[in-house]
Amino acid sequence: MPRPAPAALGRAFFDRPAELVAPDLLGRTLVSDLPEGAVELRITEVEAYSGSADPAAHSYRGMTARNAVMFGEPGHVYVYFTYGMHFCANLVTGPGTTASGVLLRAGEIRSGEELARRRRPSSRSAVDLARGPARLASALGFDRAVNGVDACSPGTPVRILPGSPPEAAAVSAGPRTGVSSAADIPWRFWIADDPTVSPYRRHVPKKRRTPAG
């Protein structure tokens, strides 16, 4: 008899501080089963953001139409549009409705690579398909329609399976990428030496142009 499919991670997994959920997501399997087809990836890099206590979090200044999902139950998917061209995806965490979350930064495609390649035709190799938060969201087919999806609900199109978490010694931590506030908090977590992990980039303030003359 075929083995039953593994159950998705439940609400209690996400109902914890973001900085605890984030490293625990490494090695888990993210399933995106949308009408176009299914893609599965192993999560290899994440970043934690701690709600109103964290000036780098989208929810730091309170609820808006854009970030409202973050103020709901843990375990929901928060998708936002950035730089006028990319979507990025987060998983809302707890405890309660603290508006914290974990940004999904990178992953290794394990199933549905052909579909991921159609969505990411500029990728030069399988390693690059979900190497970075915008690439990950694109490879999975995430857009505004996925914003608010409950990853813990039966029959949901997005779910997190137990996967194969790495040993603690294989998990690295460091400052978050590209944020201008609280940049040195070491809440970026990744599987050490995994080729799908994105490069670290420190935020560089834009220089004001000096008027000529």
C-alpha positions as CSV (number, residue, x, y, z in Angstrom):
1,M,0.0,0.0,0.0
2,P,1.2,3.5,-0.7
3,R,2.3,5.6,2.3
4,P,-0.1,8.3,3.3
5,A,1.0,11.8,2.4
6,P,2.7,13.7,5.3
7,A,0.5,16.1,7.2
8,A,1.2,19.8,6.8
9,L,2.6,21.7,9.7
10,G,-0.2,22.9,11.9
11,R,-1.1,26.3,13.5
12,A,1.0,25.6,16.7
13,F,4.2,25.4,14.6
14,F,3.7,29.0,13.5
15,D,2.2,30.3,16.7
16,R,5.7,31.2,18.1
17,P,8.1,34.1,17.8
18,A,9.3,34.7,14.3
19,E,13.0,34.2,15.3
20,L,12.2,30.7,16.5
21,V,10.0,29.7,13.6
22,A,12.5,31.0,11.0
23,P,15.3,28.5,11.6
24,D,12.8,25.7,12.1
25,L,11.5,26.3,8.6
26,L,14.8,25.4,7.0
27,G,14.7,22.0,5.3
28,R,10.9,22.0,5.3
29,T,9.0,21.3,2.1
30,L,6.9,24.1,0.7
31,V,4.1,23.0,-1.7
32,S,2.4,25.4,-4.1
33,D,-0.4,23.5,-5.8
34,L,-2.1,26.2,-8.0
35,P,-4.4,25.7,-11.0
36,E,-1.3,25.9,-13.3
37,G,0.3,23.0,-11.6
38,A,2.3,22.0,-8.5
39,V,5.8,23.0,-7.5
40,E,7.6,21.8,-4.3
41,L,10.8,23.2,-2.9
42,R,13.0,22.6,0.1
43,I,13.4,25.9,2.1
44,T,17.0,26.9,2.4
45,E,17.0,30.5,3.5
46,V,14.7,32.7,5.5
47,E,14.5,36.0,7.5
48,A,12.5,36.7,10.7
49,Y,10.6,40.0,11.3
50,S,9.1,40.7,14.7
51,G,6.1,43.0,14.2
52,S,5.7,46.2,16.1
53,A,8.9,45.6,18.0
54,D,11.0,45.5,14.8
55,P,11.5,48.7,12.7
56,A,12.4,46.6,9.7
57,A,9.0,44.8,9.7
58,H,6.2,45.9,7.3
59,S,3.9,45.9,10.3
60,Y,6.1,48.2,12.4
61,R,3.9,51.3,12.0
62,G,0.6,49.5,12.2
63,M,-2.0,47.9,10.0
64,T,-2.5,49.0,6.4
65,A,-4.4,47.4,3.5
66,R,-1.1,46.0,2.3
67,N,0.0,44.3,5.5
68,A,-3.4,43.4,7.0
69,V,-2.7,39.6,6.7
70,M,0.2,39.9,9.1
71,F,-2.3,41.0,11.9
72,G,-4.3,37.8,11.5
73,E,-3.8,34.2,12.6
74,P,-0.3,32.6,12.4
75,G,0.2,30.2,9.4
76,H,-1.2,32.5,6.7
77,V,0.7,33.5,3.6
78,Y,1.5,37.2,3.3
79,V,2.5,38.2,-0.2
80,Y,3.6,41.8,-1.1
81,F,4.6,43.6,-4.3
82,T,7.9,45.4,-4.2
83,Y,10.0,47.7,-6.5
84,G,7.0,47.8,-8.8
85,M,7.9,44.5,-10.4
86,H,8.3,41.6,-7.9
87,F,6.3,39.6,-5.4
88,C,7.8,38.2,-2.2
89,A,6.2,35.8,0.2
90,N,6.1,35.5,4.0
91,L,4.6,33.1,6.5
92,V,2.8,34.9,9.4
93,T,3.9,33.8,12.8
94,G,2.8,34.3,16.4
95,P,2.3,34.2,19.2
96,G,-1.2,35.5,18.8
97,T,-1.7,38.4,16.4
98,T,1.7,40.1,16.9
99,A,2.0,40.8,13.1
100,S,5.4,39.1,12.8
101,G,6.5,36.8,10.0
102,V,9.2,35.0,8.2
103,L,10.3,36.0,4.7
104,L,11.0,33.0,2.4
105,R,14.3,33.9,0.8
106,A,15.4,30.9,-1.1
107,G,14.8,27.2,-1.8
108,E,15.7,24.2,-3.9
109,I,13.1,23.0,-6.3
110,R,12.4,19.3,-5.7
111,S,9.3,18.8,-7.9
112,G,7.7,20.7,-10.7
113,E,10.9,22.1,-12.1
114,E,9.5,22.3,-15.6
115,L,6.7,24.6,-14.5
116,A,9.1,26.6,-12.4
117,R,11.4,27.1,-15.4
118,R,8.4,28.3,-17.5
119,R,7.7,30.9,-14.8
120,R,11.4,31.8,-14.6
121,P,12.7,31.5,-18.2
122,S,15.7,33.8,-17.4
123,S,17.2,31.3,-14.9
124,R,20.4,29.8,-16.1
125,S,20.3,26.7,-13.9
126,A,18.1,24.9,-11.4
127,V,20.1,26.4,-8.6
128,D,18.9,29.9,-9.6
129,L,15.2,29.1,-10.0
130,A,14.3,30.1,-6.4
131,R,17.6,31.8,-5.3
132,G,16.2,35.0,-3.7
133,P,12.8,36.0,-2.4
134,A,11.4,37.4,-5.7
135,R,12.7,34.4,-7.7
136,L,11.2,32.0,-5.1
137,A,7.7,33.7,-5.3
138,S,7.9,33.7,-9.1
139,A,8.9,30.0,-9.3
140,L,6.0,29.1,-7.0
141,G,3.5,31.2,-9.0
142,F,2.8,33.5,-6.0
143,D,1.0,36.8,-6.6
144,R,-1.7,38.8,-4.9
145,A,-4.2,35.9,-5.3
146,V,-2.1,33.9,-2.8
147,N,-2.0,36.7,-0.2
148,G,-4.0,35.6,2.8
149,V,-4.1,31.8,2.0
150,D,-4.1,29.7,5.2
151,A,-1.3,27.2,4.9
152,C,-2.7,25.3,7.8
153,S,-6.2,24.7,6.4
154,P,-7.2,21.3,5.0
155,G,-7.2,21.4,1.2
156,T,-5.1,24.6,1.0
157,P,-3.1,25.2,-2.2
158,V,-0.1,26.2,-0.1
159,R,1.2,24.1,2.7
160,I,4.4,23.4,4.6
161,L,5.3,19.7,5.0
162,P,7.8,18.4,7.6
163,G,10.5,17.8,5.0
164,S,14.1,17.1,6.2
165,P,15.4,19.8,8.6
166,P,19.2,20.1,8.8
167,E,21.3,19.4,11.8
168,A,21.7,22.5,14.1
169,A,25.4,22.6,13.2
170,A,24.5,23.1,9.5
171,V,22.4,26.2,10.1
172,S,24.0,29.6,9.9
173,A,22.7,33.0,11.1
174,G,23.6,36.6,10.2
175,P,22.3,40.1,9.6
176,R,19.3,40.6,7.4
177,T,19.7,41.5,3.8
178,G,19.1,44.9,2.3
179,V,17.2,46.5,5.2
180,S,17.9,50.0,6.4
181,S,16.6,49.6,10.0
182,A,17.8,47.1,12.6
183,A,20.0,45.6,9.9
184,D,22.5,43.9,12.2
185,I,19.9,41.8,14.0
186,P,21.1,38.2,13.1
187,W,17.7,36.9,12.0
188,R,18.6,35.7,8.6
189,F,19.0,31.9,8.7
190,W,20.3,29.6,6.0
191,I,21.6,26.1,5.4
192,A,25.3,26.5,5.3
193,D,27.0,25.8,1.9
194,D,23.7,25.2,0.1
195,P,24.1,26.6,-3.4
196,T,20.6,27.9,-3.6
197,V,21.1,30.4,-0.8
198,S,21.1,34.0,-2.0
199,P,24.1,36.3,-1.6
200,Y,24.1,38.7,1.3
201,R,23.7,42.4,0.5
202,R,24.0,45.1,3.0
203,H,21.6,48.1,2.6
204,V,23.4,51.0,0.8
205,P,21.7,54.4,1.4
206,K,21.0,56.3,-1.8
207,K,23.2,59.3,-2.3
208,R,21.5,62.7,-2.8
209,R,22.5,64.4,-6.0
210,T,24.3,67.6,-5.5
211,P,22.9,70.4,-7.7
212,A,25.3,71.6,-10.4
213,G,26.7,75.0,-10.3
